[in-house]
Amino acid sequence: MKRKYEVIGIVIDTEKEAQKCSFLSAVLDCKIENFAKITDFFLGGGEDRKVREYFSNLPTLKKDPLSVQAMLELAGLEMKENCGIEELTLGEKKLLLLIKLVADTSKQYIFQSLFQDMEENEVQSAVRLIVEMSTYMNVILLSSSSEGYEICDRVIQWSGNDGRGHIARSKIKDMCIMPPFVMRDILKVIRASETAEVVIPLWEVIPGEYEEYAHQVLNSNAGKKGFVYRYISHRPFRSGDIYWIMEHQLQELEVDGRPCFEKVSLMADEATINVTCSEYFFRCCKELETIFYHYTENHVEEL
């Protein structure tokens, strides 16, 4: 499938910069479709409907069952045609709405917060639909993070930090094992470094009592939502697993929508984590007066 148009990703704080988003919509004459409000969208149309009934009401697809089947297969939803919409996951509901928008060639949309809270396989399905759409028009993505933006031909960082940086863990799906006091000590080590290649001694950033506490929390919640950690196969968790989780989660941290680190390597024998900071993150650590850490949705702390 040959793409003729671009996929453009815009990183901006969609809540704080709502006026800028509206301005962008007006200038480009595109409607913003906010996927973060997907539940409201389907409640308005009746979540008790089945998937096939949803498509039967779409003017662009109701007379073309073959196109419907092709779209469902592209989105990985071919086995969900007879399911009720309320049975679908949040990501599958997003894919359902995305199919509708891809099929509607009469308008151009800006997709806001499409990839957030999607499982990895759902992100890949959304990417396939976007590739299909980019064969006949430009696709514009809008989000507070660059999650899923690997598909983009261009990524635009559209936000000024006014002397402040924002570290977000939006890509981390499981419980984050780096609370603010750990991140504060990690930043202290980075700020003291003369280069972007930094050796972080684990004994300086992870207190022994916290390691023991985190180990107990991991095992008491193993298998529950938010405690999956698919990259660790054994259960129960072992005492040193917190550092492997830390290595993985550091790779997923973002500052102002950009990756914090280009490379993260746990050196277990040396009890260190070696990181290569991205140029932007290293500059933030050195120059910004304030850096905020968005540890959870409702917990933001100054580092």
N, C-alpha and C positions, 0 to 999 in steps of 0.2 A: 504494500500500500504506500503510494508516494504522497508525501506531505507537500502541499504547495504554500501553506501559510504557517505563521509562527505561533508558538505557545509562549506566552509572556507571563512571568510570575512577578507579582508586586508584593513586597514585604512591608507592612505598615501596621501600626497598632490600630486595628479596626474599631476599637471602642473609643479610644481617646481621640482618634483622628477621623471621626465619623463625617465631619464637614468636608474634609479633603476627599473622602471616598465618594460623597454625594457630588462634589465638584467634578471628579473624574468621570462619574457616570453621565453627568450632563454634557461634558465636553466631548466624550466619545459617543454619546447618544446610545448608550448601552444600559440595559436594566441590570441592577445588582440582584443576584439571587443568593440569599444568605442561607447556606446549608446548615448553619448553626441553629436555625429555627425550623429544622425539618419536621419536628414533631407537630409544631403548630400548623405547618402546611398540610400534613396528612389528616390531622384532626378536623381541619376545616372541610375536608372532602370525605371524611368517614373512614376511620381506620378499620372498620369491620368489613370493608370490601376485600375481595380477592384480587390478586395481582392482575389476572386476566381481565377482570372487570375494570380495573384502573385504566388499562390500555384501550379497552373498548370505547372509552369516553374521550380519547384523544383524537382530535380531527385528523391529525397527520398520520395516525397509525390504525384507526379503527377499521379501515377498508383494506388493510394490507397485513393479513396474519403472518405472511412469510417474513416481512420486515420486523414484526414484533418478535418472532422466534429468533431471527438473526441478532437483534439487539440484546435479547435475553442471554443468548449464548455468549455474545461479546462481553457482557457484564458478569458472566458466570452465574446467572440466575435462572438458567433453563429448567432447573428442577424445582423452582419456586412458583411456577405459573399458577398452580392451584392452591397456593398458600394464602392465608389472610395477611393483609398488610401488617396487622398488629403482631404477627408471629415473626416478622423480619427483625434483624438486628438494626441498630442505628445506621451502620455502614451500608447495609442492603437497602434501607429506605433512601439513603442518599443516592445510591446507584439508580434506583427507580426514578427519582426526580431527574437525575442526570440524563437518563435515556430520553425522557420527555423533552428536555432542552436540546439535546443533540438532534432529535427528530424535527424540532421546530426551526426550520431554516429561514423563516421569515423575520427573525429577530436576532440581535447579537446580545449576548449576556456576559456579565462579569460574574465568575463563580467565586463567592466568598466562603472561606472556611470549609472548603470541600473535603480536604484530607484529614482534618482533625477528628480524633476519636474513631478512625477507621482501622480495622485490622490490616495486616500487611497484604493479604490476598485481596482484600477489598480495594486497597490502594492500587494494586496492579490492574484490577478490573476497571477502575475509574480511568487509569492511564490509557487503557485500550480504547475506551470510549472517546477520550480527548484526542487521541491520535486519529480516530475516525473523523472527528469534527474538524480537525486541522487540515483535512484534505479539501475543505471548501470554505473555511473562514478562519480568521485569527481567533485564538482562544486566550482569554485573559483570566488569570487566577489572582485572587486577593486574599491575603492571610496575614496573621500576626507572626507567623513563623514560616520557614522555608521547607517545612515537611512536605514531601512528595514532589518538590520542585525539580527533581532530577530530569523530569520530562521537558523542562522549559528550555527554549532556545536562548532566552534572555531572562535574567532576574534583576529586578530594580529594587534597591533599598530606598524606600521613600519615607524617611523619618529623620528628624533632627533630634539629637539626644540632649540638647540644651545643658551640657555639662554633666549628664547622667547616663549611665548604661543600665540595661535591664537583662539580667541573666535568667533565661527561662528553661524549664525542664519539660516542655510540652511534648517532646518526642519520647520521653521516658514513660512507658505504659505501666510498669510495675512500681511498687513502692520505692521511692528514691531513698537511698541509704546515706545521702550527703545532706544532713540538716545544715542550717545556716552557720552554726559554729564550726563545722568542718570546712564549708566553703570559704569562710572568713580566713581560716588558717592557710588554705590552699592559695588564696589571693595574696596573702602576706608573703608566701614563698615566691610567687611569681613576680610580685612588685620588687622584691629584693634582687631578682636576677637581672643580669646585664644583657642577656640574650633571650630570644623566644624559645630556645631549647632549655627546658627546666627539669631538674631532678627534684621530685617531691618526696621527702622522707616520710614514710607512713607513720612512724612513731611521733612525728611532729603535728600531724593533722588528725589522727584517729586515736583518741584516748583509750587506754586499755579497758576501762569500765564501759565505754560506749561499744567497743567491739563485742564484748560479752553480752551486753544488752541486745544489740542488733542480731546477734546469733540466736538468742532465745526467741526474739520476735519472729525471725524468719522461720524457725522450726514450728513455733506454735500456730503459725498461719499458713504453713506450706500447703499448696494446692488451692487456696482461696483466691478469689479475684484480687489482682494486684500483687500477688506473690507467686507468679508463675516462673519467671526467669528461665525461659526456654533454653538459654545457652548454658545452663548448668543441669546436667542430666541426673545426677545422683540425689537421693533423699535418704535420710535427713541431710540438711545442710551441714557442712563442716565449718570449723572455726575460721579458716582462712578464706572462705567463699566470699566474705564481705568485700575483699580486695578485688576479686575477679568481677564482682558486680560493680564495684567502683570504677574499674577500668572501662567496662562497657558503658556505664552511664555518663562518664566524663566525655566520651565520644559523642554523646547525643545532646550535650548542653549547647545552647545558643545564646549569643548576646546580640540584642537588637535584631533578631532574625537571622544572624549569621553564625556559622559554627565557631565555637570557642577554640577548638583544637584541631590541628591538621593530623596529629598522630598521638596516640596514647598507648603506652606499653607498660604492663606490670612486670617488674623485675623481682620475682618472688624471692630469689636467693639473696638479693640485696635489700629487701624490704623497702623498695622504692617504686614509685610510678614515674616513668620518664614521659614527658609531654613536649610536643611542639605546638606552641600557641599560634593561632592564626594571627596574621599581621594586625587585623582590626582589634581582636581581643587583647593582644599584647599592648597595643596603643591605648586602649581603654584602661587597662590596669595601671599604666604609667601616667596617663594624663588626666583622666576624669576625676572630678572631685567626689562624685558619688556613684556607687554601683548598687543597684537593687537586685535582690535574689527572689524570684517568684517561686518559692518552694512548693506551695500548693496554690490552688485557685484563690483561696481566701487568706493566704499567709505570704506577705511580702515583707522582707527585711532588708535594711541597709547593711551592706558589708563593709 
